[in-house]
Amino acid sequence: IVRSGHPSMLRTRSKLPNRVSGMPISDSLASSPLRQVPAVRFAIISDIHANDDALRAVLADIDERGEREILCLGDLVGFNAFPRETLELLRERRIPSVYGDHDLMALGWLPLEGAPQAQAAMRWTRSTLRAGDLDYLSSLPASLRPRADMLCVHATLEDPRERLQEPLAFHRAADQMRRNDGGIRTCFTGHTH
C-alpha cells in the first residue's frame, strides 16, 4: 500500500527501471507480467479540502512535468473556502476521483465529525454547494481501478474514515485487499495527511 496525502505531495508511478539499487533486475522479473504492463505515469493527488490555490499550483506542476493521468483520492471539500471552485476545476480537468469522508459529510451521508472549527467549516460548505456540486460529489465512487493491478481508495476498502498510520494497520489493510482481489499490486490511499 502506498500512501499519499496533502495536495502538495505528488506521488508518481511509472515503469520499473532496468536497475534497482545498482543491481540488475533478474531475467524472471524482466519477463514477468508486471514488466509487460504499458508504462503510464500517474500523478496522485488527495485531500484537497477546497484549497483551490494549492490545487492550481499542484496541477501546474503536474502539467510542467508532463504527467499523463491524474487521479484524486478524495476529500475534495471541507476546511477551506473554495469548494465550488475546487470542484469546478476537477470537473473541467476531468480528473477521476473517489469520495472521501469530507465529501460524504458534505452530502450529509456521514455525520459531522472533528473539532468544532472543522464542523463549522463543513456546515458552511454544505450551505455553499449548489445542486450540480452535490450531484458531482454523489457520483464519486468508493474506489478507482485505473489498471487491473492498481487500486485507489480514500482510506481503506471498508471505511473512508479509517486512518492507516501504524505498520500493523497497513498490513491488515493489505491482507484484506489481497483477500478481495489477489491481482492488486499497488493501492494508493489518502486521508492521513
Sequence and secondary structure as in RCSB ss.txt:
>XXXX:A:sequence
IVRSGHPSMLRTRSKLPNRVSGMPISDSLASSPLRQVPAVRFAIISDIHANDDALRAVLADIDERGEREILCLGD
LVGFNAFPRETLELLRERRIPSVYGDHDLMALGWLPLEGAPQAQAAMRWTRSTLRAGDLDYLSSLPASLRPRADM
LCVHATLEDPRERLQEPLAFHRAADQMRRNDGGIRTCFTGHTH
>XXXX:A:secstr
 EE  STT  EEE    SEETTEE  HHHHTSGGGGS    EEEE   TT HHHHHHHHHHHHHHT SEEEE S 
 SSSSS HHHHHHHHHHTT  B   HHHHHHHTSS   S HHHHHHHHHHHHH  HHHHHHHHH  SEEEEETTE
EEESS SS TT    SHHHHHHHHHHHHHH TT  EEEE S  
